[in-house]
Amino acid sequence: MKIAFYGPLKSPNHPVPSGDRLMARLLMEAMRLGGHDVQVVSELRSFLRESEGEDSDKLKSAAKAEKERIAGEWQRYGEPDLWFCYHPYYKARDLLGPELCQQFGIAYVTAEASYSPKRNSMGWADTQAALLADIRFAAVNICLTNRDRAGLVKADADMRTAMLPPFIDASVFMEENPSPIRYRMATVAMMRTGDKLVSYQALAQTLKHMPRDLPWTLDIVGDGPESDTVREQFDAIDQSRLIWHGERNAREIAEILSHASLYVWPGHGEAYGLAYLEAQAAGLPVVAERIAGVPEVVKDGETGLLTAPGDTEAYRDALVTLLTDDVMRQTMAQKARHFATVERSLQNAATTLNHILKNVPEQTR
């Protein structure tokens, strides 16, 4: 099929790396592996911090002009078979696809759409109503987590959904042969406000209470506007234990992870966290919190250990357990690598996604 791909929150071509951009690119690659012609249809970013105001008015005007531009191109060169919208939610609605799909009679599909009724009382009621209409209109809403699917079905029991678990292209990690150094841990995360900063704070707090006689070290990969604040969280820790790498590309990250023996990241507010899958592809067991979408990408007791949210003592104990129990750690390492490189591979995802998409036209006729 000819597929028009759109990411209202962040285009696959956006210059700033993020999990959203990475998943958008992975979805496009999975569809191409299925033999589909996939093109980014628009670079319009519909993200709004407030539901009303000058920015909202400007966005509506920009969306109107963009719909006219796209409609003109389709009238001249032909419309696609399907519009694929990645990650619409209350702050980044798809202001283009639903109307264009109705106008041209083509299938509308979403992936990782999210809906939460609690946003209605936060000034977003009108936007939420429009969002719900959009996802009801979709021929299918592809959910990457059971948590997101439950939210959609709770909003409308008749919502059309399909499951596609989070996945990665593990090729760059498979090129590295794991050579873990005992007691060496690693984490990879952007340094920005919100959940990322909270997770860094939680990790630093945990490390302050690690046994002094345990010779652990931590590789920290990441950069961002809160880098100074992040470093301050670790001031009370012996700096000889910390290796600050800054931002690194995928190949460099794979090399760093190949020498670690454990991946650590609490994961506050993570939708799921592709970095967890990348770490497991590198052969690392994970220690994270049992929160948000993390259990969708880490098998508790098999590929890592998940602890109760906010329980610093439990998190520390999990770190100590996996750092000191070589048999448990090595067993989990093997299972983690298989899980990420086989069960959650790009190739498997392409097969699943292709099956979903092949049935979409039938649902719209």
PEFEN-V60420 format. One record per run of one state. SS is the DSSP state (@ for helix, = for strand, . for the rest). FROM is the first residue (numbers start at 1). LEN is the number of residues. If there is no record, write none. Layout:
BEGIN
((SS & FROM & LEN) (SS & FROM & LEN))
END
This chain:
BEGIN
((. & 1 & 1) (= & 2 & 5) (. & 7 & 12) (@ & 19 & 15) (. & 34 & 3) (= & 37 & 4) (. & 41 & 13) (@ & 54 & 24) (. & 78 & 4) (= & 82 & 5) (. & 87 & 2) (= & 89 & 1) (. & 90 & 2) (= & 92 & 1) (. & 93 & 4) (@ & 97 & 8) (. & 105 & 2) (= & 107 & 5) (. & 112 & 5) (@ & 117 & 6) (. & 123 & 2) (@ & 125 & 13) (. & 138 & 2) (= & 140 & 4) (. & 144 & 2) (@ & 146 & 10) (. & 156 & 5) (= & 161 & 3) (. & 164 & 4) (= & 168 & 1) (. & 169 & 2) (@ & 171 & 4) (. & 175 & 9) (= & 184 & 5) (. & 189 & 6) (@ & 195 & 13) (. & 208 & 9) (= & 217 & 5) (. & 222 & 5) (@ & 227 & 7) (. & 234 & 5) (@ & 239 & 3) (= & 242 & 5) (. & 247 & 3) (@ & 250 & 9) (. & 259 & 3) (= & 262 & 3) (. & 265 & 9) (@ & 274 & 8) (. & 282 & 3) (= & 285 & 5) (. & 290 & 4) (@ & 294 & 3) (. & 297 & 3) (= & 300 & 1) (. & 301 & 3) (= & 304 & 4) (. & 308 & 4) (@ & 312 & 13) (. & 325 & 1) (@ & 326 & 18) (. & 344 & 1) (= & 345 & 1) (@ & 346 & 18) (. & 364 & 2))
END
